[in-house]
Amino acid sequence: MQPYFLSLLIFSPLLGILVLSLLSKEQEKAIKWLGVLATLPSLCLSLFAFWQYQNGYDISKLTEKRSWIQFGEFPFLKETDFTVAYELHVDGFALVMIVLTTILATLAAIASTSIQKEWKGYFQLFLLLEIGMLGVFAASNLVLFFIFFELTLIPMFFLIGKWGYFEKEKAAYSYLIYNGLGSAVLLIVIAVLFARTGTSNIAELRYILTNPAVQTISPISDDLRYGLFIALLVAFGVKLPIVPLHRWMLRVHVQAPPSVVMLHAGVLLKIGAFGLVRFAFGLFPGQFQQFSTSLIVFGIVNLLYGAFLALRQTDFKMVLAYSSVSHMGIVLIGLGSLNEAGVQGAIFQAVSHGFIAAFLFFFVGVMYERTRTTTLVRLGGLAKTMPYVSGFVLAGAMASLGLPGTSGFISEFMAFVGAFQAAPWLAAIGTLGIIMTAVYLLRAVLGMTFGQTTVSNVSDLRGIEWVPAISLLLLIVIIGVYPNVLAMPLQTTIETMMNGLGG
C-alpha cells in the first residue's frame, strides 16, 4: 500500500466535487450517476484495506505524519512541544467504522437518486460530508479530529435545511445549535489538554494521562481530569445522543431526506460512540471506571425512554427516531459494564445499528416516494401492494429487535452479558427495553403491512433500489451469522481498553 493511502481514501470524494462543479445543473442524470460513482473509490480502498487486515497486514504501516503547525519555539520546551502535525492512523476499530461509512455513503448516494431538485449542490454537499466522516475516524490528533468533526456539521446543516421536509429549517438550526454547543465543549477540552501537555497526538496524550509519573508542562489535577472527562461525556453525549440531549436528533430523523438520515443514523450518531471509546475511555480510564455505574443508568434511561415513547408514535419516522435513542442506550450499557463482553457488545451495537437504521430509513424513503406519507394508519395493507418492500421492512424490524441470526441479536446479547456481569439488577431492568422494542416495532410494521388496506396503485421495489436493499440485508445477516468478521478487527482495541483499566 502507498504512504498516502489514508489521505487518498479520505479525500477521493473531492474529485467528484470538482467534476460536479464542471457540469451544468440541468444535467440531472449525469449528476446523479457521478454522485454515486464518486463514492466508489473510498469504498474500494476501505474494503481493500479491511481485506488485507483480515489476512494479517499490519495497518499501522498506513500511518501518515507530516509537519503542519508550529506554535512558537521556546528554549525551555522540547522541539515537538506545541506542534500540530497532519497525522492519520487507523486501528481495527477505526477501520471498521471507515468501512461502515464508505458502504453507507455509496448506498445512501444510490438512495439519493430520488432527490427532486438542485441535484448538483446536493451531491457536492453529500461528498463533502463523506470526507468529514472518514477524516473523523482516521485522524490521530485532536486538532485534526476536531476539524473533520466540524466539517460534518456544515454540509449536514444545508442538506437538512435545503432538501428536508416541512419543518426543515427548524430541524437544521436545532442540529446546528446542539452540535455546535457540543463542539464548543470539545474544543475547550482540546485546548486545555494541548496547553497542559504540549501535544494533541492521541497516542501521546493517552500515555501521558495514564502514567502519573510522566511530567507535563503544567500539572493536571484529579479534579481537572474529572472535569475534562465530564466535558467529553457531554460533547459526545450530544452526538450519540444521551437523554436529555436528544431532542435535536428526533427533528433531524423526521425532517431530513431519508437518504441523508441513512448517514445520520448510520454514521454520524456513531461518532458519539467512537468518541466515548477513543477519548473518554482512552484518555481518562480511571474517571470512566468511577462513572461506569452512572453510565449504565444513563443507558437504561435511554433504552426505556426511547422504547416507551416509540410505542406511542403514529409516524413511522418517529418510531425509528425513538428507536435510535433506545438502541444507543445499549451502547452506553455495554461501555458502562467495563468488561470485554460489554465493550465488544457496545461496539457491535454501534456498527449493527448503523446498518439496520440505514436499511429501515432507505425503505422510509421508498415508501414516502410512492405514498407521500409515513403515517402508520395511512400505510395499511402494504403486503398486498408492495410485498417486497413489506418483506424487507419486516426483516429490518426483526433485526432491530434482536432476532437470532442477525447483527442485532449478537450485539444486544453481548452488551447484556457484560451488563449482567457488572450490575445484574440494573441489567434486569434494562431487559424491559428489549421486550418493548419487540412490541413497538411489531405494532408499527405489522400495522403497515397487514393492516386495513389504504395504499393502492403503487409500484414495488424497482431497478437500482434493489442494490441497497439486498446489500444491507446481507451485511446484517453476515454479522449475525459470522460475528468474527467484526470481532477480529476489534480485538486489539478491546484488549487495549481492558489493559488501560488494569493499569
C-alpha positions as CSV (number, residue, x, y, z in Angstrom):
1,M,0.0,0.0,0.0
2,Q,1.1,3.6,-0.7
3,P,2.2,6.0,2.0
4,Y,-0.6,8.3,1.0
5,F,-3.3,5.6,1.2
6,L,-5.3,7.1,4.0
7,S,-5.3,10.6,2.5
8,L,-6.4,9.1,-0.8
9,L,-9.2,7.2,0.9
10,I,-10.4,10.3,2.8
11,F,-10.1,12.9,0.1
12,S,-11.1,10.9,-3.0
13,P,-14.7,12.2,-2.9
14,L,-13.1,15.7,-3.5
15,L,-12.5,14.7,-7.1
16,G,-16.2,14.1,-7.5
17,I,-17.0,17.5,-6.1
18,L,-14.6,19.1,-8.6
19,V,-16.1,17.2,-11.6
20,L,-19.6,18.0,-10.4
21,S,-18.7,21.7,-10.4
22,L,-18.0,21.5,-14.2
23,L,-21.4,20.0,-15.0
24,S,-24.5,22.1,-15.8
25,K,-27.1,22.0,-13.0
26,E,-29.6,20.8,-15.6
27,Q,-27.8,17.5,-16.3
28,E,-29.8,15.5,-13.8
29,K,-29.0,12.0,-14.9
30,A,-25.2,12.7,-15.2
31,I,-25.1,14.5,-11.8
32,K,-26.8,11.6,-10.0
33,W,-24.7,8.9,-11.5
34,L,-21.5,10.9,-10.9
35,G,-22.6,11.5,-7.3
36,V,-22.8,7.7,-6.9
37,L,-19.6,6.9,-8.7
38,A,-17.7,9.5,-6.7
39,T,-18.2,7.4,-3.5
40,L,-16.8,4.2,-5.1
41,P,-13.0,5.0,-4.8
42,S,-13.3,5.4,-1.0
43,L,-15.4,2.2,-0.8
44,C,-13.0,0.1,-2.8
45,L,-10.0,1.4,-0.9
46,S,-11.6,0.8,2.5
47,L,-12.7,-2.7,1.5
48,F,-9.2,-3.5,0.2
49,A,-7.6,-2.3,3.5
50,F,-10.1,-4.3,5.5
51,W,-9.5,-7.5,3.4
52,Q,-5.7,-7.0,3.8
53,Y,-6.1,-6.5,7.6
54,Q,-8.1,-9.7,7.9
55,N,-5.3,-11.5,6.1
56,G,-2.6,-10.3,8.5
57,Y,-1.5,-7.0,7.1
58,D,-0.1,-4.5,9.7
59,I,-2.3,-1.5,9.1
60,S,-0.1,0.6,11.4
61,K,2.1,0.9,8.2
62,L,-0.7,3.2,6.8
63,T,0.1,5.8,9.4
64,E,0.9,9.3,7.9
65,K,2.6,12.2,9.7
66,R,3.7,15.5,8.2
67,S,4.7,18.8,9.8
68,W,1.8,21.2,9.8
69,I,1.5,23.9,12.6
70,Q,4.2,25.2,15.0
71,F,3.1,27.4,17.9
72,G,6.4,29.1,18.6
73,E,9.8,27.9,19.7
74,F,11.0,28.3,23.3
75,P,14.3,27.2,24.8
76,F,12.7,25.6,27.8
77,L,10.5,23.4,25.7
78,K,11.1,20.3,23.6
79,E,11.2,20.8,19.8
80,T,8.0,18.8,19.5
81,D,6.0,20.7,22.1
82,F,3.1,22.8,20.9
83,T,3.3,21.5,17.4
84,V,0.3,20.0,15.5
85,A,1.1,17.6,12.7
86,Y,-1.1,16.3,9.9
87,E,-1.5,12.8,11.3
88,L,-3.6,9.9,10.1
89,H,-3.7,6.5,11.7
90,V,-6.2,3.6,11.9
91,D,-6.6,0.6,14.1
92,G,-9.1,-2.2,13.8
93,F,-11.9,-0.1,15.4
94,A,-11.3,2.9,13.2
95,L,-11.1,0.7,10.1
96,V,-14.4,-1.0,10.9
97,M,-16.0,2.5,11.2
98,I,-14.5,3.6,8.0
99,V,-15.8,0.6,6.2
100,L,-19.3,1.3,7.7
101,T,-19.0,4.9,6.4
102,T,-18.0,4.1,2.9
103,I,-20.6,1.3,2.5
104,L,-23.4,3.5,3.7
105,A,-22.2,6.5,1.8
106,T,-22.4,4.6,-1.5
107,L,-25.8,3.1,-0.7
108,A,-27.1,6.5,0.5
109,A,-25.9,8.0,-2.7
110,I,-27.9,5.5,-4.6
111,A,-30.9,6.3,-2.5
112,S,-30.3,10.0,-3.2
113,T,-31.2,9.5,-6.9
114,S,-34.8,10.2,-5.7
115,I,-33.9,13.8,-4.8
116,Q,-36.1,16.1,-6.9
117,K,-34.3,19.4,-7.0
118,E,-30.9,21.1,-7.2
119,W,-29.0,17.8,-7.5
120,K,-25.6,19.4,-8.2
121,G,-25.5,21.2,-4.8
122,Y,-26.9,18.2,-3.0
123,F,-24.3,15.8,-4.2
124,Q,-21.4,18.2,-3.6
125,L,-22.5,18.7,0.0
126,F,-23.1,14.9,0.3
127,L,-19.5,14.2,-0.8
128,L,-18.1,16.9,1.5
129,L,-20.0,15.2,4.4
130,E,-18.4,11.9,3.5
131,I,-14.9,13.5,3.6
132,G,-15.6,14.8,7.1
133,M,-16.9,11.4,8.4
134,L,-13.9,9.5,7.0
135,G,-11.5,12.0,8.5
136,V,-13.0,11.8,11.9
137,F,-12.2,8.1,12.1
138,A,-8.7,8.4,10.7
139,A,-7.4,11.5,12.5
140,S,-4.8,10.7,15.1
141,N,-4.6,14.0,16.8
142,L,-7.3,16.0,18.5
143,V,-6.9,19.2,16.4
144,L,-7.3,17.3,13.1
145,F,-10.2,15.3,14.6
146,F,-11.9,18.5,15.6
147,I,-11.5,20.0,12.1
148,F,-13.1,16.9,10.4
149,F,-15.7,16.8,13.2
150,E,-16.7,20.4,12.3
151,L,-16.6,19.6,8.6
152,T,-19.5,17.2,9.1
153,L,-21.7,20.0,10.6
154,I,-21.7,22.3,7.6
155,P,-22.9,20.0,4.9
156,M,-25.5,18.4,7.2
157,F,-26.9,21.8,8.1
158,F,-27.6,22.6,4.4
159,L,-28.7,19.1,3.5
160,I,-31.3,19.2,6.2
161,G,-32.3,22.8,5.7
162,K,-32.5,22.8,1.8
163,W,-33.7,19.3,1.0
164,G,-35.7,18.4,4.0
165,Y,-39.5,18.4,4.7
166,F,-42.0,20.8,6.2
167,E,-40.0,21.9,9.3
168,K,-36.6,21.5,7.7
169,E,-35.3,24.9,8.8
170,K,-36.2,24.3,12.4
171,A,-34.5,20.8,12.3
172,A,-31.4,22.3,10.6
173,Y,-30.9,25.0,13.2
174,S,-31.7,22.6,16.0
175,Y,-29.0,20.3,14.7
176,L,-26.5,23.2,14.3
177,I,-27.1,24.6,17.8
178,Y,-27.0,21.4,19.7
179,N,-24.0,20.0,17.9
180,G,-22.3,23.4,17.9
181,L,-22.5,23.5,21.7
182,G,-21.2,20.0,21.8
183,S,-18.3,21.1,19.6
184,A,-17.6,24.1,21.8
185,V,-17.3,21.9,24.8
186,L,-15.0,19.5,22.9
187,L,-12.8,22.4,21.8
188,I,-12.4,23.5,25.4
189,V,-11.2,20.0,26.3
190,I,-8.7,20.0,23.4
191,A,-7.4,23.5,24.3
192,V,-6.9,22.6,27.9
193,L,-5.1,19.3,27.1
194,F,-2.9,21.0,24.5
195,A,-2.0,23.8,26.9
196,R,-1.1,21.4,29.7
197,T,0.7,18.7,27.8
198,G,2.0,20.5,24.7
199,T,0.7,17.8,22.3
200,S,-2.6,16.9,20.6
201,N,-1.4,13.5,19.4
202,I,-4.0,10.9,20.8
203,A,-1.4,8.2,21.5
204,E,0.9,10.6,23.3
205,L,-2.0,12.0,25.3
206,R,-3.1,8.5,26.3
207,Y,0.5,7.7,27.5
208,I,0.8,11.0,29.4
209,L,-2.6,10.9,31.1
210,T,-2.5,7.2,32.1
211,N,1.1,7.3,33.5
212,P,1.2,9.6,36.6
213,A,5.0,9.6,36.7
214,V,5.2,11.4,33.3
215,Q,5.9,15.1,33.8
216,T,3.6,17.6,32.0
217,I,4.2,21.2,31.0
218,S,1.5,22.2,33.5
219,P,0.1,19.8,36.2
220,I,-3.2,18.1,35.6
221,S,-5.0,17.6,38.9
222,D,-7.6,14.9,39.6
223,D,-10.3,17.4,39.7
224,L,-9.3,18.8,36.3
225,R,-9.2,15.2,34.9
226,Y,-12.7,14.6,36.2
227,G,-13.9,17.9,34.7
228,L,-12.4,17.1,31.3
229,F,-14.0,13.6,31.4
230,I,-17.4,15.1,32.2
231,A,-16.9,17.6,29.4
232,L,-16.1,14.8,26.9
233,L,-19.2,12.9,28.1
234,V,-21.3,15.9,27.3
235,A,-19.7,16.7,24.0
236,F,-20.1,13.1,22.7
237,G,-23.4,12.6,24.6
238,V,-24.9,15.3,22.4
239,K,-23.8,13.4,19.3
240,L,-24.8,9.9,20.5
241,P,-27.3,11.2,21.9
242,I,-27.8,10.7,25.6
243,V,-31.2,11.7,27.1
244,P,-32.0,14.5,27.7
245,L,-29.6,15.8,24.9
246,H,-31.6,14.1,22.2
247,R,-34.4,16.4,21.0
248,W,-32.5,17.7,18.0
249,M,-32.0,14.2,16.7
250,L,-35.7,13.5,16.6
251,R,-36.3,16.5,14.4
252,V,-33.4,15.5,12.0
253,H,-34.7,12.0,11.7
254,V,-38.2,13.2,10.8
255,Q,-37.4,16.3,8.6
256,A,-34.2,15.4,6.8
257,P,-34.4,13.4,3.5
258,P,-34.3,9.7,4.2
259,S,-31.0,9.3,2.2
260,V,-29.4,11.8,4.5
261,V,-30.9,10.2,7.6
262,M,-29.2,6.9,6.4
263,L,-25.9,8.6,7.0
264,H,-27.0,10.5,10.1
265,A,-28.4,7.5,11.9
266,G,-25.9,5.1,10.4
267,V,-22.7,7.0,10.9
268,L,-22.9,10.4,12.5
269,L,-24.6,9.2,15.7
270,K,-21.8,6.6,15.9
271,I,-19.2,9.4,16.1
272,G,-20.6,9.8,19.6
273,A,-19.8,6.2,20.5
274,F,-16.4,6.4,18.8
275,G,-15.6,9.5,20.8
276,L,-16.6,7.9,24.1
277,V,-14.4,4.9,23.4
278,R,-11.4,6.7,21.9
279,F,-11.3,9.8,24.2
280,A,-13.5,9.5,27.3
281,F,-12.4,5.9,27.9
282,G,-9.0,6.0,26.2
283,L,-7.7,9.2,27.9
284,F,-9.4,9.0,31.3
285,P,-9.9,5.3,32.1
286,G,-9.8,6.0,35.9
287,Q,-12.6,8.5,35.7
288,F,-14.6,6.3,33.3
289,Q,-14.4,3.5,35.8
290,Q,-15.7,5.7,38.6
291,F,-18.6,6.8,36.4
292,S,-19.3,3.4,34.9
293,T,-22.4,2.6,37.0
294,S,-23.9,6.0,36.2
295,L,-23.2,5.3,32.5
296,I,-25.3,2.1,32.8
297,V,-28.1,4.0,34.4
298,F,-28.0,6.6,31.5
299,G,-28.1,3.7,29.1
300,I,-31.2,2.2,30.8
301,V,-32.9,5.6,30.7
302,N,-32.1,5.9,27.0
303,L,-33.3,2.3,26.4
304,L,-36.6,2.6,28.3
305,Y,-37.4,6.2,27.4
306,G,-36.9,5.6,23.7
307,A,-38.9,2.3,23.8
308,F,-41.9,3.6,25.7
309,L,-42.2,6.8,23.5
310,A,-41.7,4.8,20.3
311,L,-44.7,2.8,21.3
312,R,-46.9,5.9,21.3
313,Q,-45.9,7.3,17.9
314,T,-48.2,7.4,14.9
315,D,-45.5,8.2,12.3
316,F,-43.0,5.5,11.2
317,K,-40.1,8.0,11.1
318,M,-40.8,9.0,14.8
319,V,-40.9,5.3,15.7
320,L,-37.5,4.8,14.2
321,A,-36.2,8.1,15.7
322,Y,-37.1,7.0,19.2
323,S,-35.8,3.5,18.4
324,S,-32.4,5.1,17.7
325,V,-32.5,6.8,21.1
326,S,-33.3,3.4,22.7
327,H,-30.7,1.4,20.8
328,M,-27.9,3.9,21.7
329,G,-28.8,3.2,25.3
330,I,-27.4,-0.4,24.7
331,V,-24.1,1.2,23.6
332,L,-24.0,3.1,27.0
333,I,-24.9,-0.1,28.9
334,G,-22.2,-2.1,27.2
335,L,-19.5,0.6,27.8
336,G,-20.5,1.1,31.4
337,S,-20.1,-2.7,32.0
338,L,-16.3,-2.2,31.7
339,N,-15.7,-5.9,30.7
340,E,-14.8,-7.5,27.5
341,A,-18.2,-8.8,26.6
342,G,-19.9,-5.5,27.4
343,V,-17.5,-3.3,25.5
344,Q,-17.5,-5.7,22.5
345,G,-21.3,-5.6,22.5
346,A,-21.3,-1.8,22.6
347,I,-19.1,-1.5,19.6
348,F,-21.0,-4.3,17.8
349,Q,-24.2,-2.4,18.6
350,A,-22.8,0.8,17.0
351,V,-22.0,-1.0,13.8
352,S,-25.1,-3.1,13.8
353,H,-27.5,-0.2,14.4
354,G,-25.7,1.7,11.7
355,F,-26.6,-0.9,9.1
356,I,-30.1,-1.6,10.4
357,A,-31.1,2.1,10.8
358,A,-29.8,2.8,7.3
359,F,-31.7,-0.2,6.0
360,L,-35.0,0.9,7.5
361,F,-34.7,4.5,6.6
362,F,-33.9,3.5,3.0
363,F,-37.4,2.0,2.9
364,V,-38.9,5.0,4.6
365,G,-37.7,6.9,1.5
366,V,-39.1,4.3,-0.8
367,M,-42.5,4.3,0.8
368,Y,-42.7,8.1,1.0
369,E,-41.8,8.5,-2.6
370,R,-44.7,6.2,-3.6
371,T,-47.3,7.3,-1.0
372,R,-46.2,10.8,0.2
373,T,-46.8,9.8,3.8
374,T,-45.1,7.9,6.6
375,T,-48.2,7.9,8.9
376,L,-48.9,4.4,10.2
377,V,-52.7,4.5,9.6
378,R,-52.2,5.6,6.0
379,L,-49.8,2.9,5.2
380,G,-52.0,-0.1,5.8
381,G,-52.0,-3.2,3.6
382,L,-48.6,-2.7,2.1
383,A,-48.1,-6.5,1.9
384,K,-50.7,-6.6,-0.9
385,T,-49.4,-3.6,-2.9
386,M,-45.7,-3.6,-2.1
387,P,-44.9,-7.2,-1.0
388,Y,-41.1,-6.9,-1.4
389,V,-40.9,-3.7,0.5
390,S,-43.1,-5.1,3.2
391,G,-40.9,-8.2,3.5
392,F,-37.7,-6.1,3.7
393,V,-39.1,-3.8,6.3
394,L,-40.3,-6.8,8.4
395,A,-36.8,-8.2,8.1
396,G,-35.3,-4.9,9.3
397,A,-37.6,-4.8,12.2
398,M,-36.7,-8.4,13.2
399,A,-33.0,-7.5,13.1
400,S,-33.6,-4.3,15.2
401,L,-35.5,-6.3,17.9
402,G,-32.6,-8.8,18.0
403,L,-33.7,-11.9,16.1
404,P,-31.0,-14.6,16.3
405,G,-29.0,-14.8,13.1
406,T,-29.0,-11.0,12.7
407,S,-26.4,-8.4,13.8
408,G,-29.0,-7.0,16.3
409,F,-29.0,-10.2,18.3
410,I,-25.3,-10.7,18.7
411,S,-24.7,-7.0,19.7
412,E,-27.5,-6.9,22.3
413,F,-26.7,-10.3,23.6
414,M,-23.0,-9.4,24.3
415,A,-23.9,-6.0,25.7
416,F,-26.3,-7.5,28.2
417,V,-23.9,-10.4,29.1
418,G,-21.5,-7.7,30.1
419,A,-24.1,-5.8,32.0
420,F,-25.3,-8.8,34.0
421,Q,-21.7,-9.5,35.0
422,A,-21.2,-5.9,36.1
423,A,-24.6,-4.8,37.5
424,P,-27.2,-7.7,37.5
425,W,-30.1,-5.7,38.9
426,L,-29.7,-2.8,36.5
427,A,-29.3,-5.2,33.6
428,A,-32.6,-6.9,34.6
429,I,-34.4,-3.6,34.5
430,G,-32.8,-2.9,31.1
431,T,-34.2,-6.1,29.6
432,L,-37.7,-4.5,29.8
433,G,-36.5,-2.2,27.0
434,I,-35.6,-5.2,24.8
435,I,-39.2,-6.5,25.3
436,M,-40.7,-3.1,24.5
437,T,-38.6,-3.0,21.3
438,A,-40.4,-6.1,20.0
439,V,-43.7,-4.5,20.9
440,Y,-43.3,-1.1,19.2
441,L,-41.6,-2.5,16.1
442,L,-44.1,-5.3,15.5
443,R,-47.0,-2.9,16.2
444,A,-45.7,-0.5,13.6
445,V,-44.6,-2.9,10.9
446,L,-47.5,-5.3,11.2
447,G,-49.9,-2.4,11.2
448,M,-48.4,-1.2,7.9
449,T,-48.0,-4.5,6.2
450,F,-51.2,-6.4,7.3
451,G,-53.5,-3.6,8.5
452,Q,-56.5,-2.3,6.6
453,T,-55.5,-1.6,3.0
454,T,-55.2,2.2,2.5
455,V,-52.5,2.2,-0.2
456,S,-53.1,1.2,-3.8
457,N,-51.7,1.6,-7.3
458,V,-48.1,1.9,-6.1
459,S,-45.0,0.2,-7.5
460,D,-42.9,-2.2,-5.5
461,L,-39.0,-2.1,-5.5
462,R,-37.6,-1.3,-8.9
463,G,-34.2,-1.2,-10.6
464,I,-31.3,0.2,-8.6
465,E,-33.4,0.2,-5.4
466,W,-32.6,-3.5,-5.1
467,V,-28.9,-2.7,-4.5
468,P,-29.2,-1.0,-1.1
469,A,-32.0,-3.4,0.0
470,I,-30.1,-6.6,-0.7
471,S,-26.6,-5.2,0.3
472,L,-27.7,-4.0,3.7
473,L,-29.8,-7.1,4.5
474,L,-26.8,-9.3,3.6
475,L,-24.5,-7.3,5.8
476,I,-26.9,-7.6,8.7
477,V,-27.2,-11.4,8.3
478,I,-23.4,-11.9,7.8
479,I,-22.5,-10.1,11.0
480,G,-25.2,-12.1,12.8
481,V,-24.2,-15.4,11.5
482,Y,-20.4,-14.8,11.5
483,P,-19.7,-12.1,14.1
484,N,-15.9,-12.9,14.0
485,V,-15.8,-10.7,10.9
486,L,-16.0,-7.8,13.4
487,A,-14.6,-9.4,16.5
488,M,-11.1,-10.0,15.0
489,P,-10.5,-6.4,14.0
490,L,-11.9,-5.1,17.3
491,Q,-9.9,-7.5,19.4
492,T,-6.8,-5.2,19.8
493,T,-8.9,-2.2,20.6
494,I,-10.8,-4.0,23.3
495,E,-7.6,-5.5,24.8
496,T,-6.0,-2.1,24.9
497,M,-9.1,-0.7,26.8
498,M,-9.1,-3.6,29.3
499,N,-5.3,-3.2,29.8
500,G,-5.8,0.5,30.5
501,L,-8.2,-0.3,33.3
502,G,-5.8,-2.8,34.7
503,G,-3.0,-0.3,34.6
